C-alpha cells in the first residue's frame, strides 16, 4: 500500500492519486542448519519483509509482506515489489524452554533475531537463508533479591561473546517464574554473558542494584546452573548537574549513570531540577556520567571516576557539567569507495569516520 498527503480547506473538496506498488517479485525465506540443509517442521514458523527505501533510495515504509510455513517444508514465500528494499527476518513460536523450536527430526534450535536486507528483483527468484544454532545445552538461572528472596518476573538475557563483528552474536532471553528460576536453551562451544534485570533493582530508591553479570561456557548436553543475586546499595551520592550554556527546559530530560568495572554492575537515575541520587556499593570505583536533552539539543558529560566511600566528595555531592553536542540529526547519505580509504565528515561538522580501503565490497552510497 502507499499514502499521500492531502489538505482540505473548509467548505472545499480535494482529490489525489494513490500510486500502488505491484507485488511482482518474490523472496523465499528459509532456515538452514550448520550443514546448509533446510530445517523442516518448525512449530509455527513465520517470516516478514518490511519496506525501508524505494527504488530511488528514499525512505519508504509503505509496504509489508508476511507469511507462515503452513505445510512444514521450511520455506515461506514473500511477495514484494521490484526495486524496493526491505528489512527481512523470521521467527518461530517458542517451545517449553524459552527461545527454542523443535524440528521434524527432533533437533532443537535457538531463535535468531538478526535482520537482513533484500531488494525486490522481478528478474530472478531470490532465496534468503539464515543458519540456526542447535540448542544442545541449557543455562539454568536463579535470580534472588538482595535479601535472598526469589525474584519473580525478572528479565534474564544471555548474549554470545564473539569477536566476529560481521554478524550478530546469539541473543537469549526470558522471564523468571514465581521461584525466580528460568532455563535458557543455548549452544555448546559458545560463551555467553548472562545479565539479570530484576524489578527491585530498577525501582528508584529500592536500595539494591542489579546482579553482577556472569560468563558461561557450555559443553554439549551440559546444564550450567548459576545464581544471580541483587547487590545491596550502601552508599548514596547526590548528582548536581549543570549545563555549559546555562540551558534550562522544563520539558527536557537528563539522566546520570554509574558503572563499576570491578563489580560489572551499572545503575542510573533520572534527574529532577538537575538533581538526583545514585545508589552505589562502597569500596569500589565507579565511572559516572550524564546525558540528556534540553530545547532539542543533545547534551552529555565526560565520565568521572568516583570512589564510593571515600572522603573526596564534598558532602557526598558530585557536580557534573554537561556540554552541548549538537542537534539531533536526520539521515545523511555518503559516497564511499571500495578500493580507497574514505573519510566521512559527520553532521556536526567536526567528527569524522574513516572507512578503510577494501572494507566494503563495492563503490556506492551509505
N, C-alpha and C positions, 0 to 999 in steps of 0.2 A: 504494500500500500504506500501511498505518498500523501503529502499535505501541502497546502499553500496558505499564505496569509491574506486575509480579506478584511477590509474595514468598511462598515456600512454606516452612513450618516443617518441621522434621524429623519424619517419620512421618505427615505430613498431605498432602493434595492441595488444590489451589486451582484456580479457574477464572475466566475473564474473557471479555469480549466485545471483539473487534477490529472496529471500525467501518470499513468500506471506503468509499472515496470513488468516486463514479461518474465515469468519463470521458465526461461528457455535453456537453462543449464542444470546439471545435476552433480552432486557430490556424494559419494558413498563413504560413509564413516564406519570404521570397524576397529575393535580392539584385537591385538595380537599378543601372543606370549613371547618369551625370550627367544624362541626359535623362529619367530616370524609367522607362526601359524595362527589362523583366525580362531578366536575364543568363542565358542558357541554355548548356547543355553544359559547365558547370564540372566538372572532374575530381573525383570523389569528394567531393561536397558533402554536408554534414551540418548538423543543427540540433538544439537541445535546449531544454527548458524545465524548470527545477528549482524546486520549490516553496519559498517563503520564509515566507509567512504564510497563516493560514486565513481563513475568512470573518469572524471576529471581530477580525482583525488581530493575533492571537497568533502567535508563532514556530511554524512548521510546515514541517518538511523531509522529509515522508514521501512525496512524490510526485516522479516524474521521467519526463519524456517525451523520446523520442529518435526521430529519423527520418533518412532519407537520400534524396537525389534519384536514384532508380534509372533514371528514363526521360529525364533530361537536360532536362526542361522548366523547370528553375529554381525549382520550388516544392516545399516539404515541408510536409505536414500533420501537426501535432502534436495528439494528443488530450489534453486537460487537464480539470480539474474546475471546475465552476461556482463562482465567488466565491473561488477560491484564487488568490493572487498568485504569479507565477513570475518568476525571472530567466531571460531568453531570449537566445540567441545562436547564431551559426553559425560554421562553419569549412570549409575545404576542404584536401585534401592538397596539399602544396607541389610546385611544378614543379622543374625543374633549377636555376633561380635561386631562392634562398631567399625564401619568402613569397609566391609568385605562383601563379596558376592561369590557364589559357588557356581562354577561352570558345569557343563553337561558331564564332564569326565570326573567330577568330584573335587577338582582343584579349586582352592580359594584364592581370590585375587583382591588386591587393595585398590580402593577408589583413587582415581587420578584427577587432580584438579587443574592440570595445565591446560591453558587455552592456546589454540593455534589460529593462524590466519589463512584464508583461502580466497582466491579471486575467481568468480564465475567465468567459465570459458565454455561457450557452446560448440566449440570445435572438437572437444575431447571429453571423455567420461573420466572425471578425476576420482581418485581413491585416496582417502586420508586415513592413516593408521596411527594408533597410539599403543605403545607397549606397556602392558600392565605388569606389575611386580607380583610374584606369588606370595601369598600370606602363609608362611610356614613357621611362624614364631609369634609369641604374644608378649606384650608389655602389660603386666598387671599392676595397676596403680591404686594406692590408698591415700586419700587426701585428708589431713587432720587439721583442726583449728589449732591455734597457739596453745589452747588448754588441753589438747589431746582428744577432743571430741570429733566424731565423724563429720566431714564437711560435705553436706549434700548439695547437689546441683552445682558443683564446681566444674568449670570447663578445664579439660586437660588436653594439651596438644603435644605432639611429638614431631619434630622436624628433622629430616635426614640431614646429617652433616656431610657436605660434599664440597670439593674444590672445583667441580665442573661448573663453570659459570655460563655454559651454553644451554643449560637446561635446569628446570626446577628440581629441587630435591623433594622426595615424597613427604606429604603432609598428612598426619593422622590426627584425629580429634574426636572428642566425645564428652559426655556429661556423667559425673559420678552419680551413683544411686543413693538410696537412703542410708547405706552403710559407708558412704564415702568411697566406694570402690568402682573401678572401671577396668575393662580389658580392651586393649587396642591391638588389633591384628597388625603384624609387622613382618618384615622380610629378614631372613638370616643374612649374615655378612654385612649388614648395614649398621651404621652408628647413628643413633637418634639423640637429639637433645630434647628432654621432656620438660614441659612447663605446666604449672598449675595456676589457675586464676580463681581462687575461692572468693565468694561474695564478701565474706567478712573482711578479707584483706583489702578489698577495693571499696569499702564503705568508709567515708571520711570520718575520722575520729574514732575508729574501731580499736585502735591500739595494736594492730597486728599488720604484718607485711606478708606478701606472697612467699611461698616456699622457694628455697634455692632450686634452680634448675639442675637437672641431673643428666649425665651422659649414659647411654645404654648401648652396648654392642651385643648382637644376638647371634647365637649358634642355631643350626637347624633344629626344629622341633623344641626349642627352648622357651620356657616361660620365665621372663625376667620379672621379679617381684620387687617393687620399690615403694617406699613410704615417703610422702611429701607433706611436711608439717609447716604450717604458717609460723612465722617468727614474731615473737613479742617485741613491739617497739618500746624502747625505754629512754628515748631521747627525742626532744622536740626542738626544732629550730624555726624561728619566725622569719619569713621572707619579706623584705621590704623592697618592692620593685619600683623602678623609675624609668623614664624614657629620655633618651639623649636630646630629643626635640621638645620635651615637656608636653607631649601629646596627651590628650585626655578625651575619652569617648565612653559614655555610659553603655553604649551598645557593643563595645569591644570585648575581647576575651583574651585573657592571659593565663597560662598555667606554668608551673615550675615542676621540674622532675629531679630525681636523685637516683644515682646508680652506684652500687658498691661492687667492684670487680672481685673483691675477695669473697663476698657472700653470694655473688651472682644474683642480686636482688635489685629490683627497681621499684620506685613508687613516685607518685605525683600528687599535686594539689592544684585545684583551680583557685585563682586569686579573686578576692573581693576588695574593691577600693585599694588595689595594688598591694594587698597583703594576704598572707596565708601561712599555714603551719605545715611543715613537713615532719612526719614521724619517722625516726630513724633508729638504728641499733647502735648503741655506744661502742666505743673501742674500735671503730672502723672509719676509714676514709671514704668519703662519698663525693662523686662528681655531681655538681648541682648546676643547673642552668634553667633558663626560662625562654618561652616563645609565645607569640600571640599576634593579634592584630588590633589596630586602632584606626578608625577612619579609613578602612580598606587598605591600609598599609601593613605589611608583614614586619614584625619585629622579632629579634632574638638576641640573646646574650651569649658571651663566651662562657664556657663551663669553668667553674671554680672548684678547687679541692677544699672540702670542709671536713675537719676531723671531729666527728661526733664524740662528745665527752671531754673535749679539751677546753681550755680557758681562752682560746684565741678569739672567740666571738664575744662581742660586747653585748652583755645581757642576752646572749643566745639569739641575736638578731643578725641576719646576713643581708647586707644591702647589695642588690644586683641591678645593674643598669642595662636596659635593652636598647639596641640600636636599630634604626630603620634599615630594612633590607630590600626596600622597593615594593612596588605594587604587585598584586597577583597578575600573572601573565597568561595570555591566551596562547594557543598552539602556534608554533613557528615552523616554517619549512626551511630546510638547509640542503645545499648540494654537497655531495661528497665524492671522493674518488676512490676507486678500488685499488689503484696502483701507487698512490702517493698519499702521504700524510696530509690530513685536512684539519685546520684549526677553525672551530666554530665559536663565534662570539655569542654569548647568551644574551637574553633580553635586557639584563641590567646594564649592558654596555661595558662591563668590566670582566666578568667571569668568562673563561674560555674552556672549551672541551676539545681535546685533540683525539681525532680518530686515526690510528696508525695505518700505515700502508698495509694492504692485504688483510685488513681486519674485516672488511665487508666484501662479499662476493662480486658485486657488480657496481658500476658507477650509477648514481641516481640521486634521489632525494630521500630525506628522512624527516 
